[in-house]
């Protein structure tokens, strides 16, 4: 009886936004973002580069030449499409898997490698790059994004803060607090959920009773939208719309992008075969963001095998150079660490630094 | 010189810094129109506007995240945690985020945040309002922890905290808010973070303490002087992280005896740290072990027994007697 009175689901309002189907055909021409040919090609170049980068990073990790790496293959449309829709002064707050957005927003690649290896220089973001170091704690960046966004509003800047989170992250209290704060302050924020179906091993169905993650926006009174996260044009469209609204003072948007990670959670021992089967993986790979966008561009005469080969070779070279530069960076020291705790190192820490160096000398 | 309560001195410090620096923002639950549950922010929203002094939704973790984000935008947030017992709700922002911002970014970013919070026993609050949780904070690298004991220090230390480019936990003992007035100069002045204050001179024994226990210790010192002629020196730490060990050592070299009085439970707190440092640096100056006067290792008790649980002047006197008799 109760179910007749209270309609539990509100997911009807959250139909998935998509532009391209799996064959690369435009199925919603009205939603086609207005992009120049060069911008379209650039999206493809970055996705191909990122796929190669992911493969290299996995291999470098296995060789012990890279530390933390959370594989990104499958999620390129989410990452590249969303970042491309931002302005340089827009601020990115990502988590450990969101390295591609941070790098495409301006962090030099070699610094991302240093971050992965656990070197402090990895977090020394250049002054003109508007990103925060990747967040390890799930959800902490969501509430910080509300603050960055409120800062833009108070400074009267037409910029947005975008926070990235996974499906599991939407269960955190900080997720609700962040979207609620941003809503209450009408702050220019975008909360971009990459729903890749699993929080390490826990499937989305066990994460929440909500039919969509996008509908969680309703409780905070902000806009919510679900988008095909394997469709780079749909992601671009969703984020550029949300950004435009935020810049115009129309408040935050929660975007749920439906996607899939092909690889393990991280390279630190996760084995996806323990929680998902290869049939499911193949179904998702049929939706691959690169394949469908490649078809779309090729049909328009904007992409060729030769160009793809060139991007692959460029990527391999750039990654090799980045690793070389990371290798050449001076080792971080304990005094570096001690001196980075406070603006002015207090006397007791100076003393501990002296003690440390003294013991090292022994 | 004007006489002020500690809450007035805090309000004065906030107003001065809001006036001095347009990047200072004051926010928290009920701090706007209502002026804070203790009126610490009384009149500030009216004077400085809703963009500078504002209410937040009722979520402490959100307040912490908001402060960090605003700090990244070059604001200087003064965030209120309505009672420090609620800090467990915002511990990630304080201890895992703000405190590590400078380290994590190799100095590129920092968190110039002051987290203000009332705390402290003896005022019959509900559970999780009175707790002395400063020990949790002092064990977190990257934080400074300040606990004033009087209106003058509260104003000068709060101005220092707001101007500090690293996160400062500023704890305001509720019992001291309105229990007495003290001389507070008009206009701006600072009391340095990390410097203790000798509030009573003496050569027989050193009492190291902070917060409301400064007053308990002063009562004990007067009592034992009156009864036994013992002259106790009382050191108000004012900042518990970092601890001003030099002031403590200089006193112990004179008195050769010490006790530490704290309102927090006995184990692993300020007293334990002070004694460890004395052990490392002044053991041979001591004529007796350094004792702790502190409540037992229980949760902070319900209101009806809190006065028995908290250290009293007579317990302090007893400890002084024991180190003198050793």
Contacts between the chains, C-beta under 8 A, distances in Angstrom:
chain1	res1	chain2	res2	distance
A	91	B	72	7.6
A	120	B	103	7.4
A	120	B	104	8.0
A	120	B	106	4.3
A	121	B	106	6.0
A	123	B	104	5.1
A	123	B	105	4.5
A	123	B	106	5.4
A	123	B	108	6.8
A	124	B	105	6.3
A	124	B	106	3.9
A	124	B	107	7.1
A	124	B	108	5.0
A	125	B	105	6.4
A	125	B	108	5.1
A	125	B	109	7.5
A	127	B	108	7.8
A	132	B	72	6.9
A	132	B	105	8.0
A	132	B	109	7.3
A	133	B	104	5.3
A	133	B	105	5.7
A	137	B	92	6.0
A	137	B	96	5.9
A	137	B	97	7.6
A	140	B	65	6.8
A	140	B	92	5.9
A	140	B	93	7.2
A	140	B	96	7.2
A	140	B	97	5.7
A	142	B	65	7.2
A	143	B	61	6.1
A	143	B	62	5.1
A	143	B	64	6.9
A	143	B	65	2.3
A	143	B	66	6.5
A	143	B	68	7.8
A	143	B	69	7.4
A	143	B	93	7.1
A	144	B	65	4.7
A	144	B	66	8.0
A	144	B	68	4.8
A	144	B	69	4.4
A	144	B	72	7.3
A	144	B	97	7.2
A	145	B	65	7.9
A	145	B	69	6.4
A	146	B	62	6.9
A	146	B	65	6.2
A	146	B	66	5.7
A	146	B	69	6.2
A	147	B	65	5.8
A	147	B	66	4.1
A	147	B	67	6.5
A	147	B	68	5.9
A	147	B	69	1.9
A	147	B	70	4.6
A	147	B	71	7.5
A	147	B	72	7.2
A	147	B	73	7.5
A	148	B	69	4.0
A	148	B	70	7.7
A	148	B	72	5.5
A	148	B	73	6.0
A	149	B	69	7.2
A	150	B	66	6.5
A	150	B	69	6.8
A	150	B	70	6.3
A	151	B	69	6.3
A	151	B	70	5.1
A	151	B	72	7.0
A	151	B	73	2.7
A	151	B	74	7.8
A	151	B	75	6.1
A	152	B	73	7.1
A	154	B	25	7.8
A	154	B	51	5.7
A	154	B	70	7.9
A	154	B	73	7.7
A	154	B	75	7.3
A	155	B	73	6.6
A	161	B	69	7.2
A	173	B	59	7.9
A	173	B	61	6.2
A	174	B	61	5.6
A	174	B	62	7.5
A	174	B	65	6.7
A	174	B	92	7.6
A	177	B	57	7.5
A	177	B	59	4.4
A	177	B	61	5.4
A	177	B	62	3.5
A	177	B	65	7.1
A	178	B	62	6.7
A	178	B	65	6.4
A	180	B	57	5.7
A	180	B	59	7.1
A	180	B	62	7.1
A	181	B	56	7.1
A	181	B	57	5.8
A	181	B	59	7.3
A	181	B	62	4.7
A	181	B	65	7.5
A	181	B	66	5.9
A	184	B	57	5.3
A	336	B	106	7.9
A	337	B	103	7.1
A	340	B	102	5.7
A	340	B	103	4.5
A	340	B	106	6.1
A	340	B	107	5.8
A	341	B	102	6.8
A	341	B	103	6.0
A	341	B	141	5.8
A	341	B	142	5.2
A	342	B	102	7.0
A	342	B	142	7.1
A	342	B	144	7.9
A	342	B	166	5.0
A	343	B	102	7.3
A	343	B	110	6.8
A	343	B	164	7.8
A	343	B	165	4.5
A	343	B	166	5.7
A	346	B	194	6.3
A	346	B	242	4.6
A	347	B	242	7.3
A	348	B	242	5.1
A	348	B	243	7.4
A	348	B	245	7.2
A	349	B	242	7.9
